[in-house]
Amino acid sequence: MPNASHLTEARAWRASLLWFADPAQPKVSHESDGLLVTAREADGIVRIQAIGAYRELAPLYPDLPTTHWPGLCIAPGFVDLHIHYPQTDVIGSPADGLLPWLEHYTFPHEKQFADPAYAHEVTGFFLDELMRQGVTTALCFATAHPESVDVFMAEAQKRQLRMVTGKVLQDRHSPDGLRDTDTQLSLRQTEDLIRRWHGVDRLGYAITPRFAPTSTEAQLHGAGEIAQRFPDVWIQSHVAENVDEIRWVSELFPTARSYLDVYDRAGLLRQRSVYAHCIHLDETDRQRMAEVGATAAVSPTSNLFLGSGFFDYAASDAAGLRYGLASDVGGGTSFSPFHTMHAAYTVARQSLNTAQGQRPGMSLAPEHLWWQHTAGAAAALDLAGQVGNLLPGCEADFVALNPKATPLLARRTAQTATMAEWLFAMIVLGDDRLVAHTVVQGDLVRMER
């Protein structure tokens, strides 16, 4: 146990505690009266130093300033594996499906991010909204404009957030104002942004083809070459979301075995590659993703809203495919992790038609849902032990939840008999009101309600 006198900016937080003692397992640990100790370490990052029962830890840290939140529960900050910050203002836009939605709403809106002032205003709102909802780590799309990355990174840095983003690569089948008219320039811009931002404070870069149809083979393979030169950056894109999109991919890339194979051939499938949706994959695709350590970002509110289909949890588990939860705003319908977890439960319950016939749905345990949005998502992002948990060594990003935030929540949580029931009540009935406080790097975030 570290000596408090040797810690910088050390402080303690007292409340009930919720965490994952084994981050690889979706089994919740809970302490009804707990103490969390945080301190800034030599590298400038505030990390958790100790966690446990108040009665046991308090005597070891007698002089630390302590924030006491009776009635609240401290839990890990949520991790969102796939979200589009430039789509903040197209959330809730009606469309007949993915491709019409992109054409009528997303593409016209994203053109505006060539203006740094506009990007700055949206970025500020977006990041503040994430924190208000309890999301402290996210893998984000920017737009095709390098300025959209610079502005986002600067604002995230100002807020001390752990964020990963990247300039969108799209050099065909895209409107003027978004299309990369010079493929080689788009790749040079990507390298420049990596060198400027990746690994600065807690920021990370993601090589970001929008999706296969909007990139030429030259751009995809160029992105793969960059990924080889920078093995610790992330890769993000979309795959197998919608049947019309899959049909389009097969026409554009006739020699590829599958949609996923397009990325694989380009060198864009490896550890730290995160692919959103992964709905219409076959067994070979799932096994290939598992083999290389790639991740599926499960986006249930988006998939329900756009009618794209249902993520196959059973087949993914059988293949050993890593996955975690994502809001996918603005196709997704909410920034709230509680809405996302609730939708994931609904999606998993659906029966699926497979090559072997119809398979019944499954009931995801509340602990498993919570793990998918915290420690499990962190592991899928290759950040296990850094975010998404409250274990010593993890970065000090967490939330304080109020299970009495609404009259219905207070009534329902008071009647729960087990931890699973208590968690599930918050998943089903929770929203931003459940998040009483958000703490980023040991600092309490001011949140407007």
Secondary structure, DSSP 8 states (H G I E B T S, - for coil): ---GGG-EEEEEEEEEEEE-SSTTS---EEEEEEEEEEEE-TTS-EEEEEEEEHHHHGGGSTTS-EEEEEEEEEEE-EEEEEEEGGGGGGTT---SSHHHHIIIIIHHHHGGGGSHHHHHHHHHHHHHHHHHTTEEEEEEE--SSHHHHHHHHHHHHHTT-EEEEE-EE--SSS-TTTS-S-HHHHHHHHHHHHHHHTTSTT-EEEEEES-GGGS-HHHHHHHHHHHHH-TTSEEEEEES--HHHHHHHHHH-TTSSSHHHHHHHTT--STTEEEEE--S--HHHHHHHHHHT-EEEE-HHHHHHHT-----HHHHHHHT-EEEE---TTTSS-S-HHHHHHHHHHHHTS-EEETTEEE------HHHHHHHTTHHHHHHTT-TTTSSS-STTSBSEEEEE-TTSSHHHHHHHHT--SHHHHHHHHHHH--GGGEEEEEETTEE-----
